[in-house]
């Protein structure tokens, strides 16, 4: 009953946001800030990656989605890339990874087979390709495709990555992308990690199974590269939202550009007495 009351009290604000989302209201920057795009986590990640690239003088970047499934997310990622490119002047290439045939067979308990089933999230490949424009869809088991991607495709530096592949094993495979050469990445890569927070009935989100386990192991194996939450993100946003807790940043500490100053040139750094 208490939860229902709270939801009812929050409803007017949600209704207002829903109406605003449907209206051609505000600039690209304002719509990003107010979560007015259907996937605000994509809007945030792509916008921040483009802005970091702009301040570093990088003219072209890439954004990546692991776990394309039906394709609605990749279509929206493609749209966000176009909007961010127009706003920042940074060209943005879009890549999506998926088996095309749904989830593979779970490898062990860490893949949470009590939640996910082999064959879930099948893709209509032809229908999706027809809507992707110049975005690149890479089909196959991530275990195989991620290892060939960087040196084969030679993408512009990657600035945003979304990982929504459900399994521990598939997440661990996706994270191997970050083992590539620094030239393929911005010094800090914004990441959306879908399966780190979820519904109560799943009871899956801990660092010994699933996506969080893959992240923990990745950090343990990487001395000069860490994936970490953006602390306090929800307190910095005009509209705090659950997705704020799914955003992390990959820090490549020994990247040649990691220590390059990217603050605003007009920022006042000395305060008067």
C-alpha positions in Angstrom: 0.0 0.0 0.0 2.8 2.4 0.9 4.5 1.8 -2.4 1.3 2.5 -4.3 0.8 5.8 -2.4 4.4 6.9 -3.2 3.9 6.0 -6.9 0.6 8.0 -7.0 2.4 11.0 -5.4 5.1 10.8 -8.1 2.7 10.4 -11.0 2.2 14.1 -11.8 5.9 14.6 -12.4 6.1 11.5 -14.6 3.1 12.6 -16.6 4.7 16.0 -17.2 7.9 14.4 -18.3 6.0 12.0 -20.6 4.2 15.0 -22.2 7.4 16.9 -22.6 9.1 13.9 -24.3 6.4 14.0 -27.0 6.8 17.7 -27.7 9.6 19.4 -29.7 10.6 21.1 -26.5 14.1 22.6 -25.9 17.5 22.2 -27.3 19.5 19.0 -27.6 21.5 19.8 -24.4 18.3 20.6 -22.4 16.5 17.5 -23.5 19.6 15.4 -22.5 19.6 17.2 -19.1 15.9 16.6 -18.5 15.9 12.9 -19.6 13.5 13.7 -22.4 14.9 11.2 -24.8 13.5 7.6 -24.7 16.8 6.1 -23.5 18.3 8.8 -21.4 21.3 6.7 -20.5 22.2 6.5 -24.2 21.7 10.3 -24.5 24.0 10.9 -21.5 26.7 8.5 -22.5 27.0 9.6 -26.2 26.8 13.3 -25.2 29.5 13.0 -22.6 31.7 11.0 -24.9 31.4 13.5 -27.7 32.1 16.4 -25.4 35.2 14.7 -24.0 36.4 14.1 -27.6 35.8 17.7 -28.5 37.8 19.0 -25.6 40.7 16.6 -26.5 40.6 17.7 -30.1 39.5 14.2 -31.3 37.3 14.7 -34.4 35.8 11.2 -34.7 34.7 8.6 -32.1 32.8 5.3 -31.9 30.0 4.2 -29.7 29.2 0.5 -29.1 26.2 -1.6 -28.0 26.7 -5.1 -26.8 23.4 -7.0 -26.8 21.3 -5.6 -29.6 18.4 -8.0 -29.3 15.3 -6.6 -31.1 17.3 -3.6 -32.2 15.3 -0.7 -30.7 18.3 0.3 -28.5 20.7 0.4 -31.5 18.3 2.4 -33.6 18.1 4.9 -30.7 21.9 4.9 -30.2 22.2 5.7 -33.9 19.8 8.6 -33.5 21.7 9.9 -30.4 25.0 9.7 -32.2 23.6 11.9 -35.0 22.2 14.5 -32.6 25.5 14.5 -30.5 27.5 14.9 -33.7 25.5 17.8 -34.9 25.8 19.5 -31.5 29.5 18.9 -30.9 31.0 18.7 -34.4 32.5 15.3 -33.5 31.6 12.5 -36.0 30.3 9.4 -34.4 30.3 5.8 -35.7 27.9 3.2 -34.2 28.6 -0.5 -33.8 26.3 -3.2 -32.4 27.3 -6.8 -31.3 24.8 -9.6 -31.0 24.5 -13.3 -31.8 21.4 -12.6 -33.9 19.9 -15.8 -32.6 19.2 -14.8 -29.0 21.1 -15.8 -25.8 23.5 -18.7 -26.1 23.4 -21.6 -23.7 24.5 -20.6 -20.1 27.9 -21.8 -19.2 27.4 -22.2 -15.5 25.6 -20.8 -12.4 27.3 -17.4 -12.9 25.2 -16.9 -16.1 22.0 -17.0 -13.9 20.1 -19.7 -15.8 17.2 -19.3 -13.3 16.6 -15.9 -14.9 17.9 -16.2 -18.5 17.1 -18.9 -21.1 18.9 -20.0 -24.2 17.3 -18.4 -27.2 15.8 -15.4 -25.4 15.9 -12.0 -27.3 16.0 -13.3 -30.9 16.6 -10.6 -33.6 14.9 -10.0 -36.9 18.2 -9.3 -38.7 16.8 -8.1 -42.1 14.3 -5.7 -40.5 16.9 -4.2 -38.2 19.5 -3.7 -40.9 16.9 -1.8 -43.0 16.7 0.8 -40.1 20.4 1.1 -39.2 21.7 3.4 -42.0 25.5 3.6 -41.8 25.6 1.9 -38.3 27.5 -1.5 -38.3 25.9 -4.6 -37.0 28.3 -7.4 -36.0 26.8 -10.8 -35.7 28.2 -13.9 -34.0 29.2 -15.1 -30.6 30.9 -12.2 -28.7 33.6 -14.6 -27.6 34.7 -14.7 -31.2 33.7 -11.3 -32.7 35.2 -9.0 -30.0 38.7 -10.3 -30.4 38.7 -9.6 -34.2 36.9 -6.2 -34.0 39.6 -3.7 -33.2 42.4 -4.7 -35.5 39.9 -5.8 -38.2 37.5 -2.8 -38.2 40.1 -0.2 -36.9 37.4 1.9 -35.3 37.7 5.6 -34.3 38.4 5.9 -30.5 35.6 4.4 -28.5 33.9 6.8 -26.1 30.7 5.1 -25.0 29.8 1.4 -24.5 26.5 -0.1 -23.5 26.7 -3.7 -22.2 23.3 -5.5 -21.9 24.2 -9.2 -22.6 22.7 -10.6 -19.3 25.2 -13.4 -18.8 28.4 -13.3 -16.8 30.3 -15.1 -19.6 29.1 -12.7 -22.3 29.8 -9.7 -20.2 33.4 -11.0 -19.5 33.8 -11.5 -23.3 32.5 -7.9 -24.0 34.9 -6.4 -21.4 37.8 -8.0 -23.3 37.3 -5.2 -25.8 38.9 -2.8 -23.4 42.2 -4.9 -23.5 42.9 -3.3 -26.9 45.4 -0.7 -27.7 44.9 2.8 -26.3 44.6 4.2 -29.8 41.1 2.6 -30.1 39.8 4.4 -27.0 39.3 7.8 -25.4 41.2 7.9 -22.0 37.9 7.6 -20.2 35.1 5.6 -21.7 31.5 6.1 -20.5 29.7 2.8 -20.0 26.1 1.8 -19.4 25.9 -1.6 -17.6 22.3 -2.8 -17.7 22.4 -5.8 -15.4 23.9 -4.3 -12.3 20.6 -3.2 -10.9 17.2 -4.9 -11.4 13.9 -6.0 -10.0 13.6 -7.5 -6.5 12.3 -10.9 -7.8 15.5 -11.5 -9.7 17.8 -11.3 -6.6 20.8 -11.5 -9.0 22.8 -8.4 -8.5 26.0 -9.1 -6.5 29.7 -9.4 -7.4 29.8 -13.2 -7.4 27.4 -13.8 -10.3 26.3 -12.1 -13.4 27.6 -8.8 -14.8 28.9 -7.5 -11.5 31.1 -10.6 -11.2 32.6 -10.0 -14.6 33.3 -6.4 -13.7 35.0 -7.4 -10.4 37.2 -9.9 -12.2 38.1 -7.4 -14.9 39.2 -4.8 -12.3 41.2 -7.4 -10.4 43.1 -8.4 -13.6 43.7 -4.8 -14.8 46.3 -2.9 -12.8 46.2 0.3 -14.9 42.6 0.1 -16.0 39.5 0.2 -13.8 35.8 0.3 -14.4 34.1 2.3 -11.7 30.8 4.0 -10.9 30.5 7.7 -11.4 29.9 8.6 -7.7 27.0 10.9 -7.0 25.8 11.0 -10.6 22.1 11.1 -9.5 22.8 14.1 -7.4 24.3 16.0 -10.3 21.4 15.4 -12.6 18.4 17.8 -12.8 16.2 14.7 -12.9 17.6 11.9 -10.8 16.7 8.5 -12.3 17.4 4.8 -11.7 19.6 4.6 -14.8 22.1 6.8 -13.0 23.2 3.8 -10.9 24.0 1.8 -14.1 26.6 4.3 -15.4 30.3 3.6 -14.9 33.4 5.0 -16.5 36.4 3.0 -17.7 39.6 4.8 -16.6 42.7 4.0 -18.7 45.3 5.5 -16.4 48.3 5.0 -18.7 46.5 6.3 -21.8 48.7 9.0 -23.4 45.8 11.5 -23.0 44.6 10.5 -19.6 46.2 13.6 -17.9 45.4 16.1 -20.6 43.5 19.0 -19.1 39.9 19.1 -20.4 38.4 21.7 -18.0 36.6 24.7 -19.5 39.2 27.3 -20.6 37.1 30.1 -19.1 36.9 28.5 -15.7 37.9 30.7 -12.8 40.5 28.8 -10.8 41.6 31.5 -8.3 39.1 32.8 -5.9 39.3 36.4 -4.5 39.9 36.9 -0.8 
